[in-house]
Amino acid sequence: MPLSRLLIAATLLFATSNAFPTSAAMNTPATATDNPFFSASSLPYQLPPFDRIKDEHFLPAFTEGMRRHDDEIRAIAGNAAAPTFDNTIVAMERAGQLLERVSKVFFSMTGVNTNPTLEALNLELAPRLSAHNDAIYLNAGLFARVKAIYEQRAKLGLDAESLRLVERYHTDFVRAGAQLSEADKAKLKTMNAELATLSTAFSQNALKDMNASAVVVEDRARLAGLSENEIAAAAEAAKARGMAGKYVLTIMNTTGQPPQAMLADRGLRHRLQESSTVRGAHGGEFDNRGLVLTMAKLRAERARLLGYANHAEYVLEDETARTVDAVNKMLADMAKPAVANARKEAAALQQMIDAEQGGFSLEAHDWAYYAEKVRKARYDFDAAQLKPYLEMNSVLHNGVFFAANKLYGLSFKQRKDLPLYHPDVQVYEVFDADGKPLALFITDFYARSSKRGGAWMNAYVDQSGLFGTRPVVGNHLNVPKPPAGEPTLLTWDEVITMFHEFGHALHGMLSNVRYPRFSGTSVPRDFVEFPSQVNEMWADWPEVLKNYAKHYQTGEAMPQALLDKVLAARKFNQGFETTEYLAAAMLDQRWHQLTPDRIPADALAFEEHALKSDGLDFAPVPPRYRSTYFSHVFAGGYSAGYYAYIWSAVLDADSVEWFKERGGLNRKNGDWFREKLLSRGGSADAMELFKAFRGREPSVDPLLERRGLKG
């Protein structure tokens, strides 16, 4: 198993507390016969046996997994035979299977269904896994074998995917510090271990503070604007916290909070905003300000040690963007027109406030509420009109699955005979167009206190020709769960998110590569969002929308007039959405383009200065994430890479035009996209894959047009 995949998985998933149970609680003896990780799962597709996995199984499996992997790596490095592609490169791909199995499940569970035992173990494992990784990539003997194969690669007669595997391993070793002196390797190991621990601590602080920041409401009248189901859900949330008779509005991980679009009570909207924006920055045990500064400094020092000017330069060298200048230019070019559009939108919202004789100036907590009012006035509909037509199961089966069938010929059958980790979770077997089994698809859509915020895709089992494995992938959302017996009605944003995450799932399910190093979404960070963003286009594609947008009570299709209004409103509020995103993306770059001697003393003051310098200090539109709860970059895999969403959006918008030019939703288009891009994973250069699909270099014009920024 390529350990780089393990570490990516570890940093993309976040745990939720700083609880430390005793080591005995985490290290209950487990033998190889009763520990389900010690052998490959016998379930279909090697689905993890969730019904047999207990917390006490993880630590023994990690310990034994690392020991076995160490032995396998030592055998490869110490092989007396001359290095060959098979005895070195392929041997590394085969190594570490036990560690792979336990890691896939553990780092999934710390994100989707965590508990204090797993959280404590996560903190314990972070530096150990970092050291394990370093022991491999800083092994001089192993690197000598990789280097020898790399230097002879043109003479080995390798196929294209095998040749790329050699080149990627060489790059991985070099970027991990394999060419450093022994003294510098020792420094690097210390830095890596500390950063792994700090990253885990940041994520646990951020998530626990998110749970603690929920807003308690005592008077039901203050919830005016919310639906009866939403009020009932708030009552259930309060009851679960031992506050029966009250109402709890939980905090989502973004700065803006969904209820703000509906709550008529301005004071309550303000409370939600305050609770959201002070996360990680109000003192106490969950304060992340110090962690932000320490991590920024350590990342800058590590980059300098590896020969780079700053952490961003190190990260971007291995992305499709390649350079800091390329990213800075793209973000700066978009910032000015985005803020200009946002100011125009703000003026329209202020006119609405004044027309209602509100007597106040627009603030951040007012934006979503008055945007809905302006949307209703301008397009004669509001978001609440859509929800009865957006029942979750219909969106999934008649929308997401329907589009996948039309494009790729896929069909889906729910499996109720397979074990899962939570009662809210479901699993579907996926069949290819020829009827052959293709993958398992896990859906985990409801929010809960044991689950991190946001939405993401996991691979529980990677597709690999080398091992003959078929993919098991999951989509994880955070939709508020309605009271028992009530339908789950989605917002339009949640519908888009479901289509988006399924785009990632398709990238994993349709993978057709030999080596696990290249499976599914194992592509550059600024390319991984591209297929998922393309899949969003089918959410409002007329044929798809008509198939799933049906009233949950009557089955009546969404009226054509309302559907037309939805389509007409697609550019609405794009100034706000682009500005809040760019503010976060540029803030990420500001932190990670610092040199070690330029690390500030005050995280919040630095953030304020950075936003002002970039022309993004527009108070009604704060960053989508502020530094102290920006888990994407301080606890996940997006450090210096949050720009990836807009970078991928350029490719996405250009690809949408390609689909439209060729008739849209049909098998010919889907099969071409699958063949040239989705099935290839990371087995070829990402931009070469795009050009093979599109037939040319990407154009930025479709994105500028989509976001109202052209000209």
N, C-alpha and C positions, 0 to 999 in steps of 0.2 A: 504493500500500500504506500503510495507517495505521501509522506508525512505532511507535506505542505497542505494537502486536502484536509487532513485532520485538524491542523491549526486554524485553517480558514473556518472550518465548521465550529471550532471552539470559540472563535472571536465573533462569529455572526449571531450567536445565541447568548441571551443574557439571563442571569439568575436574579433572585429578588431579596435576599436579606443577608445580614451579617451573623446570623445565629451559628454557634459552634457547639454541636453536640459532642459528647466524648468520643475519643477514637474507638472505644469499644463498640459504640452504637454504629459506627461506620464500617467496622472491620470484623463483624461476626464471621467466624470461620465458615468457608464454603468450599466444598471439594469440587474437583473437576466433574464429578458425576451429577451433582445437584446444581451447579452453576450453569444457567442456560447459555452463557456467552462462550463457554469453552469449546463448543462445537457449532458448526453451521446449523442454522434453523432448518427443521424438516418441514416447515409450513410452506404453502405455495409461494413462489417467488422469494423464498427465504425471508418472508415477513418476520420481524422480531417477535418472539413469543411473549407478548406483553403480559399475558396472564400468569406466566411463570417468573417474570423478572421482579426481584425485590431489591430494595435499596442496598441491602448488605451484599448483593452480588457485584456491585460496580467496582468497589476498591480492589477486591481480589482479582477481578478480571483485568482491570487496568494494570495492576502490578505484574501479573503473569504476562499480559499482553506486551508490556514494555520489555520484560525480560526476554521473551521469545524473539521479539523484534531485534533487540540488541544482539542476541546470538546469531540471528540470520544475517544481520549487517556485518558482524565480525567475520562470519564465514565468507561473505562476498568480498570484503576488503582484504582478507588474508588468503584468498584463493591463490594457490601456487601457479595455476595455469594463467597464461597470458589473458589480459582482459578482452572479452568479446561482448558483442551486443547482448547475447543470450545470458552469459554467466555474470553479467554486471547490471546492465540496464533493465532487462526483463526480470532478472532475479530481484531487483529492488521493487519492481512493480508487484511481484508476487509476495513479497515479505509483509509481515505485520497484519495478517488477516484477523487474528483475535483482537488486536488493538483497534482495528477498523470497526469490527462489530460492536464492541462496547462503546466506542466513541460516538458512533452514529446515534445510538439510542440515548446515551447519557446527555450529550449536548442538545439533543432534541428535547428531552424531558426537562432540562433546566430552563427551556424556553416555554414549553407548553403545559407542564404540569409539575411544577417544582414543589419542594418542601424544604424545611430547615436542614435536613440531613444532606440532601443533594446540594444545597447552597454552600454548606460548609465544605463538602467534598470538592466542589468546584474551586473554591479558594485554595484548598490544599493541592489540587492537581495542577493548577495553572503553572506554577514554577517548575513542577516535576516534568510536565509535558514540554515546557520550553527547554529544559535541560536535555530531555530525550531528543528533541529536534536538533539541538546544537551538537549533540554527540554524533549525530549522523552527518550533518552538513559541514561540520568542522573537522571531520575525520580526514586527515591528510592522505592516508593510504587509499581510502575510498575515492577521494577526489582525483588522485593520480590515475586511477583506473578510468574514471569518467572522462578525464581530460584526454587520456590516450585514445579512447574511442572517438571522442569529439574531433580530435585532430586528424583521424583517419576516416572520418565519416563518409567522405566523397568516394572512397574506394571500397566501401563495404557492400555495395549493391542493395541497399535498403530501400523498401518502399517508402512513399512519401510520409505516411504516418509514423513509421519507425524512425525515419530520419529526423522528423520533428521531435520525437521523444528524446533522442540523443541531445538535440540542441536545447530543449527545455530543461533537461536535467543539468546540463552544463551551466545554463543561465541560473537555475535555482541555486546551485552550489556557489557560484560566484557572488550572487546577490546576498547569499546567507553569510558570506565572509570567509569562504574557503581559502582565499588567497592572502588573508591577513597573517601577520606574524603570530607566534604563539602567545605573546604578551597581549596583543590586541584581541586575539580570540578569547582570552580570559576576560577581558573587559566587556566584550560583546555578550558573552554568556551571562554576566552579572546584569547587564542592561536588559537583556531579553527576559530574564526571570523576573526582574522588578516590574517591567512593563506588563507582563502577563498578570501579575498579582494586582497591579493598580487598575488594569482594565476590568478585571472581574469585580473589584471593589466598586469602581464607578458604576457598573451596570447594576449591581445589587443596591447601591444607594439610590440610583435614579428610579429603579422600579419600586422599591419600598416607599420612597417619598411620593411617588405617583399614587400609590394606594392610600398613603396617609393624608394626602392633600384633598381627598374627596370633600365636597361641600355638603353640609347637613342643612336641610330646610325643615322647619317645624310647621309652617303655615302652607297648606295645600294651595291656597289662593295665589301664592307667589310663583307657582308653576304654570300659571296661565300661558297658553301657547303650545304646551306639550300635549301630545295625544293622550287619551286615556290609557293606552297600553304603555306609553313611556312613563306616565305617572305611576302606574302599577309597578313597573320595573324598578323605579326609584324607591317605592315603598318596600319592595322585596329586598333591594340592596341594603336598606336601612335595617330591616328585620334580620338579615344575615349578620349584621354588625352589632346586634343586640340593642337596636334602637327602634323597636316596634312603635308604630304610630307617627314616625317621622319619615323623611325622604332623603335619600342620598344620591347626589349627582357625582358619579365617579369621573376622575380625570383621565383623559386620553394622553398619549405621549406627545402629541403636537402642541404648539403654543395655543392655537385657537381650539375651542371646545365645541363639539357638535350642537349641544343645546342652545348655544348663543344665537343660533339662526332662528330660534322659535320663541325663546323666552321674552315675554313682554316686559318683565320686571328688570329695569335697567340696573338697579342695584345688585340684583342677583347675577346678571351678566358680568358685572364688574367683579364680584366676588370670585366667579369662575376664572376670570382672567388673572386676577391677583394670585389665586391658588396655583394656577398653571405656571406663571412666569417666575415665581420665587422658588420653584423647586431646585433643590441642590444649592441654594444660595442664601439660606436664612439661618445659618448657624445650626448647631446640633450635630447628631451623629450621621446625618445623611448629607452633609454639606460637601459638595464636589469641587468647590473653587480651588482648594489646594491640590486636589488630584489633577485638575486640568493643567495647572501651571507645571506640576512635576512631570506629567506625561509629555507635555509640549517640549520641555527641556530635555528629557531623556530621548525622545524621538529625534530631536535636533542633534544631540550629541552622537547618537548611534549613526545617523546619516553622515555626519562629519567623519566618524571613524571609518565608515565604509567608502569614503571618498567623494561624497556628494555635498553640495552647498547647504542643503536643507532636506527635511523629510519629504516635502512635496516633490523635489527633484528626484529623489530616490524612488518614490512611488510611481511617478508619471513616466519614468523611463520604460517601465514594463507595461504600460497601458497603450491604447491606440492613440491617445493624445500626444504621447511622447515627451512633451516639454511643458515647463511651467509657463513659458511665454504664450504657447498655444491656448492653454486653458485660461490664462488671465485675459487674453484678447477676446476670446469668445464671451466670457462672462461680462467684461466691461462693455463690449459692443451691445449686449442685450440690456444692461442695467439701465442706461439712460432712457431708452424708449419705454421700458417696462415701468419705471417709476413715473414717467410722464403719463402713461395710460392709467396708472393707479391714481394719480392726482385728478385726472378727469373723472374717473369713477367716484372718487371721494367727493368731488363737487356735486355729482348727481345725488349721492347719498345725503349730503348736507341740504340740498334743495328739498328732499323728502322730509328731513327732520324739521326744517323751517316751515314747510307747508303744513305740518302737523302741530306747529307752534311748540316744538319741543323745548326751545330755549337753551340749547346746549350745543357745543361743538362736537363733531364726530370724533370718537375715540376708538381704540382697537376693539374694545368689547362691544361696540355698536355695529361694527362693519357687517358681520354676517346677518344680523337681524334686519338692517335696512337694505342690504343687498337683496334679500328676499322680497322686500316691499317693492324695490325698484324693478326687480325681475318680474314681479306680478303686474306692475303697472305697464311695463314696457312690452311684455310678451303675453300678458293676460293669463298668467298661471304662476303658482308658487310651488315650492318643492313638496309641500304637504299633499298637493293634488296627485303627485306621482306615486306615493307610497302604497296606496291600495292596489296598484297594478304591479308592484315589485315584490311579490311574495318570494321568499328565499329559495324554496325548492323549485319553483317554476323558473326562476332566473338560472339556477344551476342546470336543471334537466332540459328545459325548453329553450334556454339561451346559450349557456356556455357549452353544454354537451352537443346541442343542436348544431352550433357553428362548427365544432370540431368534426362532427360527422360530415357536414357538407364540404369542408375543406380537405379533410384527411381520411374520410371514410371510417373514423373511429366509432365504436359503440361501447356502451357502459352498462354493466350489470352489478347491482349492489350485492355484496357478499355479507351475509349475516352469520356465517359460520366461522369467522376468523376473529381472534382475540384482538382487542384494542385497549388503549390506556385510559379511556374516559368514556362515560356513557353518552356524552354529546358527540362523540367521534363516529364517523361512518367510513366504510371502505368500499370501493368499486373495482371490479375487474375490468380492464380495458382490453378490447379486442381490435385488432387491425382490420383493414378493409377486406382482407382475405379470410377473416374469421379466426385467425390464429391469435392466441393469447399474447398480449404485448406488455402489460404492466399492471400494477396495483396503484390506485389513486386514493389517498386518504384525505377526507375533508374534516376540518376542525375549525368551525366558524364562530363559535360563541366566546365572548369574553368571560374571564373568571379571574379570581384573585391570584391563582397559582400560575397565571399565564402572562408573559410579557406583552406590552402594548404593540400596536402596529399590525402589519400583515407580512407574511413571508412564505417561502417555499422551502421545504426540507427534502433531501434525498435520504431515505432510510436504507436503500440498497441501490448502488450505482449499476447502470448497464455496463457490461464489459464482455467483449468477445473472448478475451484472455481467460476469464473465469466462467464464461457461459451464463452470466447473471443477467436477469431482466430487471428493469427499474421498479422500485417502490418509492413513490414520491407523495408528499403531502402539501396541501395548502392550508395555511393558518391565518384566520382573520380575527377580529375582535368586535363582532356584532353583539350589541346588548341582547341578552336572552329575554324574551317576553314571558309573562306569567304562563303557567301550565295551561295548555289548551288554546292559547292564543296564537295567531299566525305571526311569523317573523317577517315584518315588512321592512324592506331596505330603503335607505336613502339612495339617491342617484350616485353619489360618491361611492357608496358601498358596492353598488352594482359594478361600477368601473373597476373598483379594487378587485372584485371577484374575477372579472375577465383578465385583469392585469396579472394576478397571481397564477391564473391558469396558463398564461403565456409562459411563465417560468416552468410550470409543470409539463407543458408540451415539450419544452427544451430538454427536460429530463427524460420524459417518456419516449420521445422519438429519437433519442440518441442511438447511434449505430456506429460505435467505434470499437477498436480492439483493446486499447489500453485504458485502464481506469483513470490514469492521469488526465485524460481528455474527455471524460464522460460528461454528458449533459451540459450543465451550466459552468463547467470549468473553463471559462473564457475571461478575458480582461474585465475588470470591474466596470469600465466605461463602455463595455459591449453587452454585459449580461442583462441590462435592462431593456435592450433593444427589442428582442422577440416578445417580451411581456408587454411592452408599450404598443407594439403592432397589434397584439391581440385585443387591445382595448377598442379598436376600430369597430369590432363586430357588435359591441354593446348597443350602439344606436344605428346599426345597419338595418334598413327598413325590414328586410325579410326576417332577420333575427329578432328585432324588437317586437314585431307583430306576433311572433311565435311565443314569446314568454311574457310580454307585458299585458296580462289579463287580470281583471279584478278578482281578488281573492275570494269574494263572496258569490259573485254572479257569474264569473267566467267570461264576462264581457271584455272584449279586446279594448285596449286603450284607444279612445276616440282619435280618429285621424287628425282632428284639429289640435288636440293636445300633443299628439306625437309631432306634428309639424312645428309646434311651439318649442318643444324640446330641442329639435334639430336647429331651429332658428337661433336658439339661445346659446349655442355652443361656444361662441366667442365672448359671451358675457362674463364679466369679472376676471378676465384673463390678466389684466394689469395687476390686480391683487395677487392672483395665484403665482404669476411669474416673479413678482417682486419679493414675496415672502420666501419663495424657493431660492432665488438668487442671493438674498441676504444670508441665508444659511450656507449656501455653497461658497460664497466669497468669504464668509467668516471662517469656514473650514480651511480655505487656502491661506488666509491671514495667519492663522495659528501655525500652520505647517510649513509656511515659507520663512518662519523665523529661524535665525541662527542662534546657537546656544547662548551667546552674549546679549541677545536682544529679548530674552524672555521677560515679560512684565512682572510687576509685583502684585497687580490687582487685575484679576480676570475680568471682572465686570467693566472696569474702566477701559481695559484694552478692547473689549467688545464694542463699547460705545464709540470709541475712537475709530475702530475699523469700519463700522457701519457709516460713520460720518465721512471718512476718507473716500469710501467707495460710492458716495452719493445715495446710500440706501437707508439713511436715518429719517425715514418718514414714519412718524409715530403711529398713525393709524394702521400701518402694515408692519408689524414686528416680524423678525425672522421666524421661519417655520419651527426652528428649534433654537433655543439659546444654549450657550456653551455648557452650562451646568447640567443640562439634561439632553445633550446632543449625543445620544448613545450610538448613533451611526458611526461617528468618528472617534469617540473616546472609549467605546466599548465594543465596537463592531469592526467590520472589514472595510469601512469607507473612509478611513483617515486620508486626507488629501484627495479623496475620491468622490465626495458627494456631488461634485459637478457632473458625475456620470449620468444622472437622470436627464439633464438637458443635452448632454453630448449624444446620448442614445436617442433622445427625442428628434434630433436632426435626421438620424438614420430612419427612425420610425415614420416621421412625416413624409419623407421621400418614398418610403416603402408603401405607405398608404396610397400615395398617388399611383404607384406601380399597380397595386391591386385594382384600383378604380379604373385605370386605363384598360385593364384586361378583363373587365366584367365582374370583379369583386369576388363574391362568395361562390367558388366552384372548385372542383377537384383538380383541375389542371393547374390553377394557381397555387392551391395548397400543396400539391405534390412537388411543384417546382421549389417552393419555399422550404419544404421538408428536405428535399434532396440536396439542395445547394447550401443550406444553412442549418436548419434545426437538427438534422441528423449528425452533423459534423462535429458538434461540441467544440473542443479546443484543438482539434487535430490539424488545423491549418491556421494561418494568420487571419485574425478576425476581419480586418478590412479587405483581405483578398476574398474571404467568404462573401462579404457584402457585395463586392464588385462582381463576383461570379453570379450572385443572385440578381443584382440590379442591372448589370451590364455596363456600369460606369461608376465614377466617383460620386459620392453623395452630394446633394445640393441643399443648401440651407434655406432656400426660398420657400418651400412648402411649410416649414416650421414658422417662419416669420409671418406668413400669411395666416396660418392657423391661430397664432397668438395675437394677431392684430398689431404686429410690430413692423410690418413691411413699410419701408419709406419713412 
